[in-house]
């Protein structure tokens, strides 16, 4: 290489093994080591002979940066780039394919030129349950250390976040920036200022990580306090998690603590139901039931180790009430199958529980299972005829309508 040409190249390895020549300035962020990156590239020998090109194939090349999946020149070179940048990486043979070369096109000891473009690193957002979301993309831009521990529902979390109108995230496009502490994930009372989808985003950011999210404003409208101008679509959000404390796992609770948790969730569910937040109520009752599953025995009796907890509360009654209440919320949400399951669980412990019989009967009616509805209604009338008067009348009306429909169909078919 001529001496004057050296001014155009940067020695990024420090020993002349990897030289970098900028072609197009980038706009984004450098990639994070260990994360999958997307590039387009064209590889040539120093005489200009092309030996490979993702551009010609029309498909970007993806690899995990810094994991030894590619030649050393790429691992070291690509991490110096930012999104949108295009450069030439000149890799000496010891940073490329060494003395053995590669196939028929790359000779032994060859120094290689790669024209590389680091593409937009956004990928489709996948939530904590590994479900992909339409309308949100994400990318990791900072990680202090690798961890698989992430915030969960009811975690107390400290984080900072910013909202931007442009993907380059410069100061001119920033419309909101805040640092938040003592934030409770999935706290229903915060959904007006912090929408449900924001809580889901939080649960995917690990401690000491920073992620950027590209968000479709039509599918996930920004709240007013974020200051996103009208007609901005998409908008961008950064979330940096400083620290968090997850709630205890159920297996860490004592039996008495599980009962106390179930009582709390029952009360919270009742409050949510009164406020017509039926989804919130459903979730609370679910959590209460989950807390009691290991406490309530197969026959509705608590084990000896649960005796201390039973002194203060009737565990079986709590179990039955939670299941019956969940069915009540399920009916409001058209989740009849869950309602039937909950009532059945309640009736295993208390076969004469009127509300559970009544609500399961309603679920059967809504799903068109009149035969099962009739059985439940008959059982309920044996216990309290007055309680089931209206429901019995409604079932009979449904039966008459069904028979009339069947006669009409038969007449149409057979004349």
C-alpha positions as CSV (number, residue, x, y, z in Angstrom):
1,X,0.0,0.0,0.0
2,X,1.4,3.4,-0.9
3,X,2.4,5.7,2.0
4,X,-0.2,8.3,1.0
5,X,-2.9,5.8,1.1
6,X,-2.3,5.0,4.8
7,X,-4.0,8.3,5.7
8,X,-7.3,6.8,4.6
9,X,-7.0,3.7,6.8
10,X,-7.3,3.2,10.6
11,X,-5.3,0.5,12.3
12,X,-7.9,-0.9,14.6
13,X,-6.0,-4.0,15.7
14,X,-2.9,-2.0,16.7
15,X,-0.6,-4.4,14.8
16,X,-1.6,-3.6,11.2
17,X,-3.6,-6.8,11.1
18,X,-7.0,-5.1,10.6
19,X,-7.2,-1.8,8.7
20,X,-10.4,0.1,8.4
21,X,-11.4,2.6,5.7
22,X,-14.6,4.5,6.0
23,X,-16.9,4.8,3.1
24,X,-20.3,5.9,4.5
25,X,-20.9,7.5,7.9
26,X,-23.5,5.7,10.1
27,X,-26.4,7.0,12.1
28,X,-27.0,4.5,14.8
29,X,-25.3,2.6,17.6
30,X,-22.4,0.2,17.8
31,X,-23.4,-3.5,18.2
32,X,-23.2,-5.3,21.6
33,X,-20.8,-8.2,21.9
34,X,-22.6,-11.5,22.0
35,X,-25.7,-10.2,20.1
36,X,-26.7,-11.3,16.6
37,X,-25.8,-8.6,14.0
38,X,-26.9,-8.1,10.4
39,X,-24.5,-7.0,7.7
40,X,-24.1,-6.9,4.0
41,X,-20.6,-7.5,2.6
42,X,-18.6,-8.1,-0.5
43,X,-15.2,-9.9,-0.1
44,X,-12.4,-9.5,-2.6
45,X,-8.7,-10.3,-2.9
46,X,-6.3,-7.4,-3.1
47,X,-6.3,-7.6,-6.9
48,X,-10.1,-6.9,-6.9
49,X,-11.2,-10.5,-7.5
50,X,-14.5,-11.0,-5.8
51,X,-14.9,-14.3,-3.9
52,X,-18.2,-13.8,-2.0
53,X,-21.0,-11.3,-1.6
54,X,-24.2,-11.2,0.5
55,X,-25.3,-8.3,-1.7
56,X,-25.3,-10.5,-4.8
57,X,-27.3,-13.1,-2.9
58,X,-29.8,-10.4,-1.8
59,X,-29.8,-11.6,1.8
60,X,-28.0,-10.0,4.8
61,X,-25.6,-12.2,6.7
62,X,-26.2,-12.7,10.4
63,X,-23.7,-13.8,13.1
64,X,-23.2,-13.6,16.8
65,X,-20.6,-10.9,17.4
66,X,-17.5,-11.8,19.4
67,X,-18.3,-15.5,19.7
68,X,-15.7,-16.8,17.2
69,X,-18.4,-17.7,14.6
70,X,-16.6,-15.7,11.9
71,X,-13.0,-14.7,11.1
72,X,-11.2,-12.7,13.8
73,X,-11.0,-9.7,11.5
74,X,-14.8,-9.5,11.4
75,X,-15.3,-10.0,15.2
76,X,-12.8,-7.2,15.9
77,X,-13.8,-5.0,12.9
78,X,-17.6,-5.0,13.0
79,X,-17.7,-4.0,16.7
80,X,-16.1,-0.7,15.8
81,X,-18.9,0.2,13.4
82,X,-22.3,1.8,14.0
83,X,-25.6,1.1,12.2
84,X,-25.7,2.5,8.7
85,X,-21.9,2.7,8.5
86,X,-20.2,1.2,5.4
87,X,-16.4,0.6,5.4
88,X,-13.7,-1.6,4.1
89,X,-12.1,-4.0,6.5
90,X,-8.7,-5.2,5.2
91,X,-7.8,-8.3,7.1
92,X,-4.3,-9.8,7.1
93,X,-4.2,-13.6,6.8
94,X,-3.7,-14.1,10.5
95,X,-7.0,-12.2,11.0
96,X,-8.6,-14.0,8.1
97,X,-8.1,-17.6,6.9
98,X,-4.4,-18.0,7.7
99,X,-1.9,-20.2,5.9
100,X,-4.6,-22.7,4.8
101,X,-6.8,-20.3,2.9
102,X,-10.4,-21.2,2.2
103,X,-11.6,-23.3,-0.7
104,X,-10.5,-22.6,-4.2
105,X,-11.1,-18.9,-4.2
106,X,-9.0,-17.8,-1.2
107,X,-5.4,-18.7,-1.4
108,X,-3.1,-19.5,1.6
109,X,-1.7,-16.4,3.4
110,X,-4.1,-14.0,1.6
111,X,-4.9,-10.5,2.8
112,X,-8.6,-9.9,2.1
113,X,-10.8,-6.8,1.7
114,X,-14.3,-6.8,2.9
115,X,-16.7,-4.0,2.1
116,X,-19.1,-4.2,5.0
117,X,-22.3,-2.4,5.8
118,X,-23.7,-2.7,9.3
119,X,-27.5,-2.8,8.8
120,X,-30.3,-1.6,11.1
121,X,-30.2,-3.9,14.1
122,X,-33.9,-3.8,15.0
123,X,-35.6,-7.2,15.3
124,X,-39.2,-8.1,16.0
125,X,-40.0,-7.8,19.7
126,X,-40.5,-11.0,21.6
127,X,-42.0,-10.8,25.1
128,X,-41.0,-12.6,28.3
129,X,-43.2,-15.6,27.3
130,X,-41.4,-15.8,23.9
131,X,-44.4,-14.5,22.0
132,X,-43.7,-12.2,19.0
133,X,-45.5,-8.8,18.9
134,X,-46.6,-7.0,15.8
135,X,-45.8,-3.3,15.6
136,X,-42.8,-3.3,18.0
137,X,-39.2,-3.9,17.2
138,X,-36.3,-3.9,19.6
139,X,-32.5,-3.8,19.8
140,X,-30.0,-4.0,22.6
141,X,-27.5,-1.1,22.6
142,X,-25.8,-1.5,26.0
143,X,-25.0,-4.3,28.4
144,X,-22.7,-4.1,31.4
145,X,-22.7,-7.9,32.1
146,X,-24.6,-10.9,30.7
147,X,-27.4,-12.2,32.8
148,X,-30.6,-14.2,32.2
149,X,-32.5,-12.7,35.2
150,X,-35.2,-10.3,34.1
151,X,-37.9,-8.4,36.0
152,X,-41.2,-10.2,36.6
153,X,-44.8,-9.2,37.4
154,X,-44.9,-7.3,40.7
155,X,-41.2,-6.6,40.6
156,X,-40.1,-3.3,42.1
157,X,-37.8,-1.7,39.5
158,X,-35.7,1.4,39.0
159,X,-35.1,2.5,35.4
160,X,-34.6,5.5,33.1
161,X,-36.3,6.0,29.8
162,X,-36.4,8.4,27.0
163,X,-38.8,8.9,24.1
164,X,-37.7,10.1,20.7
165,X,-39.2,11.0,17.3
166,X,-36.2,9.8,15.2
167,X,-34.2,6.6,15.1
168,X,-30.9,8.3,15.7
169,X,-32.0,9.2,19.2
170,X,-30.2,12.5,19.2
171,X,-31.1,15.4,21.6
172,X,-33.1,17.2,18.9
173,X,-35.5,14.3,18.7
174,X,-35.9,13.6,22.4
175,X,-39.4,14.6,23.7
176,X,-39.3,12.9,27.1
177,X,-36.7,11.7,29.6
178,X,-37.3,10.4,33.1
179,X,-35.7,8.4,35.9
180,X,-38.2,6.2,37.7
181,X,-37.8,4.4,41.0
182,X,-40.1,2.1,43.1
183,X,-42.1,1.2,40.0
184,X,-44.3,-1.9,40.3
185,X,-44.5,-4.0,37.2
186,X,-48.1,-4.8,36.1
187,X,-49.6,-2.6,38.8
188,X,-53.1,-2.0,37.4
189,X,-53.3,1.4,38.9
190,X,-50.4,2.7,36.8
191,X,-51.9,1.7,33.4
192,X,-53.3,5.1,32.7
193,X,-49.8,6.7,32.7
194,X,-47.9,3.6,31.8
195,X,-49.8,1.4,29.3
196,X,-49.8,-2.4,29.6
197,X,-47.5,-2.8,26.7
198,X,-44.9,-0.6,28.4
199,X,-44.9,-3.0,31.4
200,X,-44.3,-5.9,28.9
201,X,-41.3,-4.0,27.4
202,X,-39.9,-3.6,30.9
203,X,-40.0,-7.3,31.6
204,X,-37.6,-8.0,28.7
205,X,-34.8,-5.6,29.8
206,X,-32.2,-7.2,32.1
207,X,-30.3,-5.4,34.8
208,X,-27.8,-2.8,33.5
209,X,-29.1,-3.2,30.0
210,X,-30.4,-0.6,27.6
211,X,-32.8,-1.4,24.8
212,X,-34.3,0.7,22.1
213,X,-37.9,0.0,20.9
214,X,-39.3,1.1,17.7
215,X,-43.1,1.4,18.3
216,X,-46.0,1.7,15.9
217,X,-48.0,4.7,17.1
218,X,-51.3,3.4,15.7
219,X,-51.1,0.0,17.4
220,X,-49.5,1.4,20.6
221,X,-50.5,5.1,21.0
222,X,-48.1,7.1,23.2
223,X,-49.6,8.6,26.4
224,X,-49.8,12.4,26.6
225,X,-47.0,12.8,29.1
226,X,-44.5,11.3,26.7
227,X,-44.9,14.4,24.5
228,X,-44.8,12.6,21.1
229,X,-46.0,15.0,18.4
230,X,-49.2,14.2,16.5
231,X,-48.7,12.1,13.4
232,X,-45.3,10.8,14.5
233,X,-45.2,7.2,13.5
234,X,-43.2,5.2,14.5
235,X,-41.7,6.7,17.7
236,X,-38.7,5.4,19.6
237,X,-38.2,4.6,23.3
238,X,-35.1,3.7,25.3
239,X,-35.3,1.8,28.5
240,X,-32.3,1.3,30.8
241,X,-32.9,-0.9,33.9
242,X,-30.8,0.1,36.9
243,X,-32.0,-2.5,39.3
244,X,-35.0,-4.5,40.3
245,X,-36.3,-6.8,43.0
246,X,-38.5,-9.6,42.0
247,X,-41.2,-10.9,44.3
248,X,-40.7,-14.2,46.0
249,X,-41.5,-17.3,44.1
250,X,-44.4,-19.4,45.4
251,X,-42.1,-22.2,46.5
252,X,-40.3,-19.7,48.8
253,X,-43.5,-19.0,50.7
254,X,-44.6,-20.8,53.9
255,X,-48.1,-22.2,53.9
256,X,-49.3,-19.4,56.1
257,X,-47.8,-16.8,53.7
258,X,-49.5,-18.5,50.8
259,X,-52.9,-18.2,52.6
260,X,-52.2,-14.6,53.3
261,X,-51.3,-14.0,49.7
262,X,-54.5,-15.7,48.5
263,X,-56.5,-13.5,50.9
264,X,-54.8,-10.4,49.5
265,X,-55.5,-11.4,45.9
266,X,-59.1,-12.1,46.7
267,X,-59.5,-8.6,48.1
268,X,-57.7,-7.0,45.2
269,X,-59.8,-9.1,42.8
270,X,-63.1,-7.9,44.5
271,X,-62.0,-4.3,44.3
272,X,-61.1,-4.7,40.6
273,X,-64.4,-6.4,39.8
274,X,-66.4,-3.6,41.6
275,X,-64.4,-1.1,39.4
276,X,-65.5,-3.1,36.3
277,X,-61.9,-4.1,35.7
278,X,-62.8,-7.7,34.9
279,X,-59.5,-8.7,33.4
280,X,-57.7,-7.3,36.4
281,X,-60.1,-9.2,38.7
282,X,-59.6,-12.4,36.7
283,X,-55.8,-12.2,37.1
284,X,-56.0,-11.5,40.9
285,X,-58.3,-14.5,41.5
286,X,-55.9,-16.6,39.3
287,X,-53.0,-15.7,41.5
288,X,-54.9,-16.4,44.7
289,X,-55.8,-19.8,43.4
290,X,-52.2,-20.5,42.4
291,X,-51.1,-19.5,45.9
292,X,-53.4,-22.1,47.5
293,X,-52.9,-25.0,45.1
294,X,-50.1,-26.5,47.2
295,X,-51.9,-25.8,50.5
296,X,-55.3,-27.3,49.7
297,X,-55.3,-31.1,49.7
298,X,-57.0,-33.4,47.1
299,X,-60.1,-33.7,49.4
300,X,-60.2,-30.1,50.5
301,X,-58.4,-30.8,53.7
302,X,-55.1,-29.0,54.7
303,X,-52.1,-31.1,55.7
304,X,-50.7,-31.2,59.3
305,X,-48.1,-28.6,58.5
306,X,-50.9,-26.2,57.5
307,X,-52.7,-26.4,60.8
308,X,-51.3,-23.1,62.0
309,X,-52.6,-21.3,58.9
310,X,-56.0,-23.0,59.3
311,X,-56.4,-21.5,62.8
312,X,-56.8,-18.1,61.3
313,X,-58.8,-18.9,58.1
314,X,-60.9,-21.6,56.6
315,X,-58.5,-22.5,53.7
316,X,-61.1,-24.6,51.8
317,X,-63.7,-21.8,52.0
318,X,-61.1,-19.4,50.6
319,X,-60.3,-21.8,47.8
320,X,-63.9,-22.2,46.9
321,X,-64.6,-18.5,47.0
322,X,-61.6,-17.7,44.8
323,X,-62.6,-20.2,42.2
324,X,-66.2,-19.1,42.2
325,X,-65.2,-15.5,41.9
326,X,-62.9,-16.3,39.0
327,X,-65.9,-17.9,37.2
328,X,-67.8,-14.7,37.9
329,X,-65.1,-12.7,36.2
330,X,-64.7,-15.3,33.4
331,X,-68.4,-14.8,32.5
332,X,-67.8,-11.1,32.0
333,X,-64.8,-11.9,29.8
334,X,-66.6,-14.6,27.7
335,X,-64.0,-17.1,29.1
336,X,-66.6,-19.8,29.8
337,X,-64.1,-22.7,29.7
338,X,-62.0,-21.2,32.4
339,X,-65.2,-20.5,34.4
340,X,-66.4,-24.1,34.1
341,X,-62.9,-25.4,35.2
342,X,-62.9,-23.0,38.2
343,X,-66.4,-23.9,39.3
344,X,-65.6,-27.6,39.0
345,X,-62.6,-27.1,41.2
346,X,-64.7,-25.3,43.8
347,X,-67.4,-28.0,43.7
348,X,-64.8,-30.7,44.4
349,X,-64.2,-29.1,47.8
350,X,-67.8,-28.0,48.4
351,X,-70.4,-29.9,46.3
352,X,-73.2,-27.7,47.7
353,X,-71.7,-24.3,46.9
354,X,-74.7,-22.6,45.3
355,X,-72.8,-19.8,43.5
356,X,-70.4,-22.2,41.9
357,X,-73.3,-24.4,40.6
358,X,-75.1,-21.3,39.4
359,X,-72.1,-19.9,37.6
360,X,-71.1,-23.2,36.0
361,X,-74.7,-23.5,34.8
362,X,-74.4,-20.0,33.2
363,X,-71.2,-21.0,31.5
364,X,-72.8,-24.2,30.1
365,X,-75.7,-22.1,28.8
366,X,-73.3,-19.6,27.1
367,X,-71.5,-22.5,25.4
368,X,-74.7,-24.1,24.2
369,X,-74.3,-27.2,26.5
370,X,-77.9,-27.2,27.6
371,X,-77.7,-30.8,28.8
372,X,-75.0,-30.0,31.4
373,X,-76.8,-26.8,32.3
374,X,-80.0,-28.7,33.0
375,X,-78.1,-31.1,35.4
376,X,-76.5,-28.2,37.3
377,X,-79.8,-26.3,37.5
378,X,-81.6,-29.4,38.8
379,X,-78.9,-29.9,41.4
380,X,-79.2,-26.2,42.4
381,X,-83.0,-26.5,42.8
382,X,-82.6,-29.4,45.2
383,X,-80.5,-27.1,47.4
384,X,-82.4,-23.8,47.0
385,X,-85.3,-23.8,44.4
386,X,-85.9,-20.0,44.7
387,X,-82.3,-19.2,43.9
388,X,-82.6,-21.0,40.5
389,X,-86.1,-19.9,39.5
390,X,-85.0,-17.4,36.9
391,X,-82.2,-19.5,35.5
392,X,-84.5,-22.5,35.2
393,X,-87.0,-20.4,33.3
394,X,-84.2,-19.2,31.0
395,X,-83.0,-22.7,30.3
396,X,-86.5,-23.8,29.4
397,X,-86.8,-20.9,27.0
398,X,-83.5,-21.9,25.4
399,X,-84.7,-25.5,25.0
400,X,-88.0,-24.4,23.4
401,X,-86.0,-22.2,20.9
402,X,-83.7,-25.0,20.1
403,X,-86.5,-27.5,19.5
404,X,-88.3,-24.9,17.3
405,X,-85.1,-24.4,15.3
406,X,-84.6,-28.2,14.9
407,X,-88.2,-28.6,13.6
408,X,-87.7,-25.8,11.1
409,X,-84.5,-27.4,9.8
410,X,-86.2,-30.8,9.5
411,X,-89.1,-29.3,7.6
412,X,-86.7,-27.6,5.2
413,X,-84.9,-30.8,4.6
414,X,-87.7,-33.3,4.3
415,X,-90.8,-31.2,3.5
